[in-house]
Amino acid sequence: MYHKEKSIQIKNSASALYNNLGVLRIAPRRLTYFTVVHANVVNMVSASWDGLNYSHRQLQSKEPNVATSTSLIMQAAFCGLPSRDLLVVTSQKGIQMYESDGSIMVYWHALDTPETPTAQAVFARGISAVWENYICVGVSSGAILVFDVPSKGSNITLSEVLEEHKESITDMASECSGSQECIADLVSADDGGNLCVWKAGEEFQLLNKIPGFDMSCSSVKLWKGTVVAGYGTGQIRLYEAVTGILHAEVNAHARWIYSLDIAPFSGLLLSAAEDSLVRVWHLTMTPETNSVEIAHLHNECVTDTQICGAKFCDGDGYAFAVTGYDLSEIIRYTQS
């Protein structure tokens, strides 16, 4: 079903972080941008679709009044809003927002760090664009920061702070199917496996809280009103977002899941874990019974690799890319 393509080399190896791969497809220019985090650097590669041209850029973590920051980066993710694409980078010190090619930093938000060091680490993690103009970012206190982003320029403002989670945010995702009928707009996950489902707007509303089982939910997606969550147990669970009804539970991996992704047009689901497997699943909705089914389609083994990032490169799931801890390359697979 899929075959391996030529890998893309990156300047530094990938850190062992959840969801450690960003992909942005720029169709008019026939380019794809990839980002991989290594310690306090984001490695960025722009790859032409014909495979002939690659350009590299590195973004350092920033903090005020310091020439070179050693602050560890937790995540880098592309946020696609209708009017613009931004690259959002979160670290132990704050949140950086760049133009999508990494050329200009348009916004910096410092995290509140305690004067005296505490046992609780401070960082931001979990990034998602929501609606036309919001970017939501999670922080280690469990809060979610909602930024209002104008269609151009750098006048980005913090419009709201959502305080519902009690543990560090791990990941966030917005409804990706493009369907207007879905009530839920955003799902957030934390280190205790708890999920919160939100309706976006001038003020975000909590629609539902799905309790965790003290097992971290490392990656989460929202597709056609269904929450798809991956856990440290290697399980994937499918919940109806608004009611919290559990539709399916799959023992998908033998170890900790690090990354999930959905191809919204085809309903393909990608899961990747520490067990060195990347699996492709197919989700089908049955509107009459309001149920979701999941079927296993394909798997690839990246031998001796702790996979930490996996993303589809397009909305149909025709190709996907994978990163692994200590690997200095992005491995790509395309449908045969």
N, C-alpha and C positions, 0 to 999 in steps of 0.2 A: 504493500500500500504506500509506504514511504521509502525513499532511499536517501542515503547520505550524500550531501553535496560537499564542495570544497569548504573547509573551515575558514573563518575570518580570524586572523591573528590580532591580539590586543596587547597593549604595552605592558600591562601588569596582570597578574592572575586575579581571579574572582575571590572575594572574601566570602566566608560561610555565613551569608545573610539570607533571610527569607526573600523570595521574589527578586533575586539579584540579576535582573535583566530587564532593560527597557527597550521597546521597539516602537519606532514611529515611521510609518510608510508615507513618503512624499510622492504621490503618484504623478503630479505634473512634471516633476524633475526626474522621475524614474530612479529614485534614491530611497534607501532605507537607513534610518539612523538607529544605531544600537548603543546602549550604555551599560557598563558593568562597573560595580563599585569595588575598589581595592583600598582598604584602610581609609586614608583621608583624601583619596583621589577618585574622581569619576573618569573612567576611560570611555571615550566616545569615539565611535567609528561611523563614518558616512560611507555606505557601500552602494555603488551603482548596480542596477539590476543586471547589466550584462557581465558583471563580475570583473570588469577591467580596472575600475578606479576605486581606490580606498583612500579616505583621508582621516587622519587621527587628531583628536584634541583631548587634552586633559584638563579637568576642572578641579581646583583645590577646594577643600572645605574652607570656609571663611569665618572670621569672627572679628568684631570691631577692635580697632587699635592694635592688631597683631599682624605682622608682615606675613608670616607663614603659620597657618593653624595646624595643630596636630590633632584637632578634634576629629574623631572617627565619624565617617559618614554611615548612616544606617540604611538609606534607600535613595535611589534616583528613579524617577518615573516621569513619563511624558503625560501631560494632561491636555486632551484635545477639547477645546471649546469651539463653538461654531465660528467665532470670529478670529481665533488665534490658537496656536499650540504653544504651550510652555513646558520647559523641563524643570521639574521641582526636585530639589535635593535636600534631604533632611539629615541633620547631624546631632551631635551631643550639645552643640551650642545654639543651633537655630535652623531656620528654614530659608533656603535660597531659591529664588525663581529666576530662570533664565529664558531668553528667547530660545526657541526649540533647537537651534543649531549650536547653542552654548556660547554664542559670541558676546552677548551682553547680559549682565545680571540686572534684572529690572526691579527686584524687590528682595529685601532681607528682613527677616523677623527674628529677633533674639528670643531665646527661651529664658524663662525665669529660673536662674540658677541660684541655689541657696548660698548665702555668704560662707557658711561653714559646711564642709562636705558632710553629706548624710549617707546612710546605707543605701538609700534609693537612688539609682542612677537616673540622670536626666537626659532625655533624647526625644527626638521626634521620629515617627515611623508610621506608615499607613497614609497613602496619598490617593486622592481621587478627584477628578473633575465631576461636577454635578450641574445639571441644567445648562443654561446659556452662559452663566457668569460666576459660578462658584467653584472654588477649589477647597477641598476639605483635607486637613492634615491632622493626624493623631499624635498625641504626646504620651510620655511615659506615665504621667499622673492618671491617665485614662480619659483626659479631656480631648475633645475634638475641636480644632480651630477652623472656623468657616471664613474664608477670605472671599471678598467681593472683587472680581477682576474686571476692569473696563475693557472695551473691545480693542483699545490700543493704549500705549503709554504705560507709565509706571505708577499710576495712582491707585495702587492696590490697597484695600483696607480690610482690617479684621472686623467682620460684621457681627459675629456671634461666637460664643464658646458653649459647646454642648457638653454637659457634665452628667453623664449617665453611667459610664463604665467606671469600675473601681480599680481595674488593673491596666497595665500598659497596653496601648493599642498595638495590634500586630499588623492589621491590614484593613483596607476599606475598598469598596467597589460600588460603582453606580450602575443602574439598570442599563444594560448594553444592547438590548435587542432593538432599541429605537421605537418600541411599541408605545403608543399613546395611552393604551388602556391600563397600563400597570399603575398601581396605586403607590407602591414603594419606589423611592428614588435612590436610596443609599443603604448599604449595609456596612456595619463596622464590627470588627472582631477584636478580642483581647486575649491576653496571656492565660486567662482562666477558661478560655473556650466560649465565653459568653458572646452572643450576637445581638446587636441592636439594629432595628430596621427603622428607617427614617423617611418622612415625606419632606421634600425640600420646599423652600419658599422664602419669603421675607424673614419668616421665623421657621426654623426647622421643627417638625413635630415628630416625637417618638411614636411609632405605630405599634411596635411589638418588641419584646425582649425575649430571646430564646436562650434559656439557661445552658451553661456549659457544664462539663463534668470534671472540672479541675484539670483538664488536659488542653494545652494551648492549641488554639486555632491559628495556624500559621498563614493560611491564604484563604481568601473568600471571593466569590463572584456572585453577581445578581443577573439573572437572565429570564425574561418573560415571567417575572413575579416569583421566580424560584431562587432561593439562596443555595449556592453550592459551596460547601465549606470543607477544607482539608485540615487534618489534625496531626498532632504528634504521634498518635497511635498508628498512623498510616491509613486511617479510615477517611472516606469521603461521605459526607451526609448531604442529602437534598431535602430542604425544608420549603414549605410554602411560606413566603416571606411574611404575609400579613397575619396568618393564623398561627404559624409556628408548627403546623402539622408536619411530621417526619414522613416523607414520601419514600425515601430509600436510604440504605446504609450499606456501603461497600467496603470490604476489607481490601483496599486497593494496593497498598504497599506494605512491605515488611518492616519499614522504618519510617522515620519522621518525614512527613510531606513538607516540602519547601516551597512549592509553587503550583498554582492552578491557573489555567487560562481558558477562555471560551472564544470560539469563532462564532460571532453572533448570528451570521447569516445561515450557517449550516447546522448549528447546535452541536458542533464538535467540542469536546472538553479535553484539555491536556492536563495531566498530573505528573509531577516529577518529585522524586524523593531521594533520601540518603541511600536507598538500596540500589542506586545506580540505574534505576529503570525510569523511562519516560513512557507513559501510557496514553493512548488516545481512546476516548470514549465517545459515544453518541447519545445525546439527550433528545428524547421525543416527548412532546406535550400531547396529551389527549384532552382537548377542551371540554368534551361532554362530561367526563368524569373528573375534570380538573386535576388530573394526575400526571406525574412525570416518570418516564422510564429511562434507565441508563443501561447501555450495552457496551461491552468492551470490543474495540475494533482492532487495536494494533499496539505493540510495544517495541521499544528500542532499548537495548542495554548499552550504556556507556561504561565500559568495563573499568573497574577500580576507580570510579569517580563518584564523589558525593555531590549529586546534582543540586544546585541552589537556585537556578533560574530557568524557566521554560516559558516561551511565549510563541503564539502564532504570529506569523509575519503579515497576515492579511485576514480580512473578515470572513473568508470562506474556509480557512484552515487548510489551504493548499500547501503551505510550507510552515515549518516551525523552527525555532532556534533554541539552543540549550547552553547553559554555562555550568561549570563545575568548580568546586573548591580547588584552588591551586592550579587551575587550568588557565593558560594564557591564550585561549582561543574560544571562539563562539562556534559551536557545531551546528550545522544546518541540515535539515531534512526536507525533502520535497516529495509530493505525491508522484508515484510512478505512472 
